[in-house]
Amino acid sequence: MNELQFSKVKNAEGFIAALDQSGGSTPKALKLYGIQDGAYSGDEEMFDLVHAMRTRIITSPSFNGDRILGSILF
């Protein structure tokens, strides 16, 4: 176990960013993000949109170790 990582998760302020998404909940996640059901045609395009959403989140300068202790991407 990496003791530095363990200590940070145990003691630091912040949160775990859970960005995992199953196919069943993806339409709702996109809708909450502002993308309506009719904005994509099929699963492949839907998953491309959720990938773009995640990319935007994790490439933000705010997505760093100051606020985020870890992330789940699945």
N, C-alpha and C positions, 0 to 999 in steps of 0.2 A: 504494500500500500504506500502511496506517495503521501508522506506525513504533511507536507506543505498544503497539498490539495485538501486533505482531510481536515486540517485545522481551519482552512478558509471556509469550507462548507459548514463546519461545526460552529465557528465563532463570528464570521463576518456577516454584515448586513447585506441582504440581497435576496435573490430568488433563483429558482431553477426554471428556465424557459422551456416549457413543454410544447414543442412545435411538431409533435407527431400527429398524424392524421390518418384515419382509416377511410376507405372509400365511402362508407355509409355516412360519415359526418362531414365530409369535405364540402358538399353543397351548402350546408349551414354555415361552415366556417367562411366560405367565400362570400355568402350573403352578408354576414356580419362585417366583412371586409369591404362591402359595397358592390360586389359583383353579383348580379341577379342570375337566376337559373337560365334564362334565355340568352345569356351573353356568351355561352359556349355550346358547342355541338358535339356531345359525346364525352366519354370518360377521358380519352387521351388529352383533349383540349382542357378539360377540367383540371386534370393533374398538372398540366403545363402551367395553368394559372396559379395553382396552389404552390408550385415550385417557384414561380416568379415572386409570389407574396413572401415566401420564406427567404428567398434570396435578398429581397429588399430589407427584410428585418435583420438578417444576420450580417449584412454589409453596412448597416448603419453605424456611424461612429459611436452611437450610444450603446451599441451591443458589444460591451467590453467587460472586463473583469471587475470594473468598479461597481457595477450594479448586478451583473449576472454571474452567479456562482457556477453555473453549468447549464447545459442544454440537452434536450432530447430531440433528436431528429430521426424519424423513422418513415 
